[in-house]
Each structure stands twice: as structure tokens, then as C-alpha cells.
Amino acid sequence: MRDRRQPSRMTREGAEDIAAKAFLFLAEESERLGRFMAETGIDPATLKASLGDPATLAAVLGHVLADESALLAFTANAGIRPEDVAKAEAALGGGSHWESS
């Protein structure tokens, strides 16, 4: 018998926690962080000032979601499911993924 329960909703607090972990994942390697800043056009000072902003947190998650290898590495490292990253991004008001230039 299949489980017909609705999927659990992501709380804002849970989404912010996942986003913070995703940012730390990006920051662990300067190449990953540099790619994020280049693709978003955000400079280090603006990033530092806006890190608690839901839009910035959603952008971090959107960036991770747009790169399958980064997504899988992050989720394995954090012990979470890839779909939780998408739920967290949606909970923070994200949902549109950037296209690399």
C-alpha cells in the first residue's frame, strides 16, 4: 500500500538552515564561491551584507540546484535529500533557476 500523505512542508527556519549549510559548502572552495558570485553578479561586500536576506539564501540554493554535481556533493555532505534543497528554495521564495552564461 502506498503512503498517500502529503509531502512534508519545509519551514522557513529549516529552509534557512539548509541555505546556510549550502553557503558554507560553496565557501569551502574558492572556485565554487567565485562561480556563484560570477553567475549572480554579487560582489563580496554585498554578499556579506545580504547573507541573511531570504532572496540571497534562495539564490544560494538555486545555484546549488542548477549544478547537479554540486547538488549531489552538498546533499551527501549535509546528510539531506536533494529534494529538500528544492523545498527550501521554494520556502524562501525562490524557484527560478539561473542559467549559466
Secondary structure by P-SEA (a helix, b strand, c coil): cccccccccccaaaaaaaaaaaaaaaaccaaaaaaaaaaacccaaaaaaccccaaaaaaaaaaaaacaaaaaaaaaaacccaaaaaaaaaaaccccccccc
